[in-house]
Amino acid sequence: MTDFKRISPEQAQALRQNGAVVVDIRDPQSYALGHISGARHLDNYSLAEFIAQADFDQPLIVACYHGNSSQGAAAYLASQGFAEVYSLDGGFELWRSLYPGDVSQQTGD
């Protein structure tokens, strides 16, 4: 299957509570400033390792800034064999407005 679904933050939250993996494809600085709690940063450097270690049967939610770039990334990940891939509508910006308590930041030394 090389298809993905677009889902709302509410649907994504329910999937997360049932074990879905969230990947954030924004730039490293934006990810460090704030991301969905538990999300893994995914970029061209970490992609191969992520795919090699992934559970292809576990639902995967792709997040970006506003829900546009995540669609291309979701389609690519679906083409790599992930069974359930979702693009987060509204991206991190909408997520942060709806679930401000479910946002994490990386802390520096």
C-alpha positions in Angstrom: 0.0 0.0 0.0 1.4 3.4 -1.0 -1.3 5.5 0.4 -1.7 7.6 3.5 -4.6 9.3 5.3 -4.9 12.8 6.5 -6.1 13.0 10.1 -7.1 15.7 12.5 -5.1 16.4 15.7 -8.0 14.8 17.6 -7.7 11.6 15.6 -3.9 11.7 16.0 -4.2 12.1 19.8 -6.4 9.0 19.9 -3.9 7.0 17.8 -1.0 8.2 20.0 -2.8 6.9 23.1 -3.0 3.5 21.3 0.7 3.4 20.5 1.1 5.2 17.2 4.6 6.6 16.5 4.9 10.3 15.7 7.7 11.6 13.5 8.4 15.3 13.1 10.0 16.3 9.8 10.6 20.0 10.6 14.1 21.5 10.8 16.1 20.5 13.9 15.9 24.0 15.4 12.1 24.1 15.2 11.9 20.6 16.6 14.2 21.6 19.5 12.1 24.6 20.3 8.9 22.5 20.6 7.4 19.3 19.3 4.6 16.8 20.0 5.6 15.0 23.2 7.3 11.7 22.3 7.8 12.6 18.7 11.0 11.5 17.0 12.8 14.0 14.7 13.2 12.6 11.2 15.3 14.1 8.5 17.4 12.9 5.6 20.2 11.8 8.0 18.1 9.7 10.3 15.6 8.3 7.8 17.5 5.1 6.8 18.1 4.2 10.4 14.5 4.9 11.3 13.2 2.7 8.5 15.7 -0.1 9.4 14.5 -0.2 13.0 10.8 0.5 12.5 7.8 -1.7 13.3 6.0 -1.5 9.9 2.7 -2.6 11.5 2.7 0.2 14.1 0.6 3.3 13.0 2.9 6.2 12.0 1.9 9.9 12.2 3.9 12.4 10.2 3.9 16.1 11.5 5.4 19.2 9.9 4.6 22.9 10.4 1.1 23.2 8.9 0.3 19.8 7.4 1.6 20.3 3.9 5.1 18.8 3.8 4.0 15.9 5.9 1.8 14.7 3.1 4.8 14.0 0.8 6.8 12.4 3.6 3.8 10.3 4.6 3.4 9.1 1.0 7.1 8.2 0.9 6.9 6.3 4.2 3.8 4.4 3.0 5.8 3.5 -0.2 8.5 2.0 2.1 6.1 -0.5 3.5 4.5 1.1 6.6 1.0 -0.4 6.9 -0.7 2.7 8.4 0.7 6.2 7.7 -1.1 9.4 8.6 -0.4 13.1 7.8 -1.3 15.4 10.6 -3.7 18.1 9.3 -2.7 21.6 10.6 0.7 20.2 11.6 2.5 21.1 14.8 1.1 24.7 14.8 -2.5 23.5 15.1 -1.4 20.7 17.6 0.3 23.3 19.8 -2.8 25.5 19.9 -5.1 22.5 20.8 -2.8 20.5 23.1 -0.3 23.0 24.6 0.3 20.6 27.5 1.4 17.9 25.1 4.4 19.8 23.7 8.0 19.1 24.7 11.2 21.0 24.2 14.7 19.8 24.1 16.7 21.1 27.0 20.3 22.3 26.5 23.2 21.8 28.9 
